[in-house]
Amino acid sequence: MASLAEYMARYEEEHHNSWNRVLHGIGIPLIFAGVILLILLRWKVGLALFVAGWLMLFGGHKIEGNHPAFFQGPMYFLVGPLWVAREIAGIFRGSRKAAPPAPTR
């Protein structure tokens, strides 16, 4: 089984485009907020946030030109939020590197 660092590296490889990164940085927290609101019986708002978050993720991958990482396995449902948290923490610490250039196809 791959280590968390290996999963994170694979996830990073599929998220080069800056717009895809921004959409993930917004979309994944929206999905989490939507789930929490669904649990708290605010189902209309929760469902709207949940759907909006997923639309952002799929839109980001449309821009990037690849498929979401979770198509490779369910582990990526956990890796995605960890990756976004690391990205956001890096921005606040001022240590986040600029996104590498997108590979040419």
C-alpha positions in Angstrom: 0.0 0.0 0.0 1.2 3.5 -0.9 2.2 5.9 1.9 0.3 9.2 2.4 3.3 11.1 1.0 3.0 9.0 -2.2 -0.8 9.7 -2.5 -0.2 13.4 -1.9 2.5 13.4 -4.6 0.2 11.7 -7.1 -2.6 14.1 -6.2 -0.2 17.1 -6.7 0.7 15.8 -10.2 -2.9 16.0 -11.3 -3.5 19.5 -10.0 -1.1 21.8 -11.9 -3.5 24.4 -13.3 -4.0 27.4 -11.0 -7.7 27.6 -11.7 -8.1 23.9 -10.8 -6.3 24.6 -7.5 -8.5 27.6 -6.7 -11.6 25.6 -7.5 -10.5 22.8 -5.3 -9.6 25.2 -2.5 -13.2 26.5 -2.6 -15.0 23.4 -3.7 -13.8 20.9 -1.1 -14.6 23.1 1.9 -18.1 23.7 0.3 -18.6 19.9 0.1 -17.7 19.5 3.8 -19.9 22.4 4.8 -22.8 21.0 2.7 -22.4 17.6 4.4 -22.4 19.2 7.9 -25.5 21.3 7.0 -27.3 18.2 5.7 -26.6 16.4 9.0 -27.9 19.5 10.9 -31.2 19.3 8.9 -30.5 22.4 6.8 -30.9 20.2 3.8 -31.7 22.8 1.2 -28.6 24.9 1.9 -26.5 21.8 2.6 -27.5 20.2 -0.7 -26.8 23.4 -2.6 -23.3 23.8 -1.1 -22.6 20.1 -1.7 -23.6 20.2 -5.4 -21.8 23.6 -5.9 -18.6 22.1 -4.5 -18.7 19.1 -6.7 -19.4 21.2 -9.8 -16.3 23.3 -8.9 -14.2 20.1 -8.7 -15.4 18.7 -11.9 -15.1 22.2 -13.6 -11.5 22.4 -12.4 -10.7 19.0 -13.9 -12.3 20.0 -17.1 -10.0 23.0 -17.2 -7.0 20.8 -16.2 -8.0 18.2 -18.9 -7.9 15.1 -16.6 -10.2 13.1 -14.4 -10.7 13.6 -10.6 -8.2 11.6 -8.6 -10.9 9.6 -6.7 -11.5 7.7 -10.0 -8.2 6.0 -9.1 -9.5 4.9 -5.7 -11.5 5.9 -2.7 -8.4 6.9 -0.7 -8.4 10.1 -2.7 -11.6 11.2 -0.9 -9.3 11.6 2.1 -6.2 12.8 0.3 -8.1 15.7 -1.4 -9.1 17.5 1.8 -5.6 17.0 3.2 -4.0 18.4 0.1 -6.3 21.5 0.2 -5.6 22.0 3.9 -1.8 21.8 3.2 -2.2 24.3 0.3 -4.2 26.8 2.5 -1.8 26.4 5.4 1.1 27.1 3.0 -0.5 30.3 1.8 -1.0 31.6 5.3 2.6 30.6 6.2 3.9 32.2 3.0 5.6 29.0 2.1 3.5 27.7 -0.7 5.4 27.4 -3.9 3.9 28.7 -7.2 2.1 26.0 -9.2 4.4 24.3 -11.6 3.7 24.8 -15.3 1.1 22.5 -16.7 2.5 19.7 -18.7 2.0 20.0 -22.5 -0.2 17.3 -24.1 
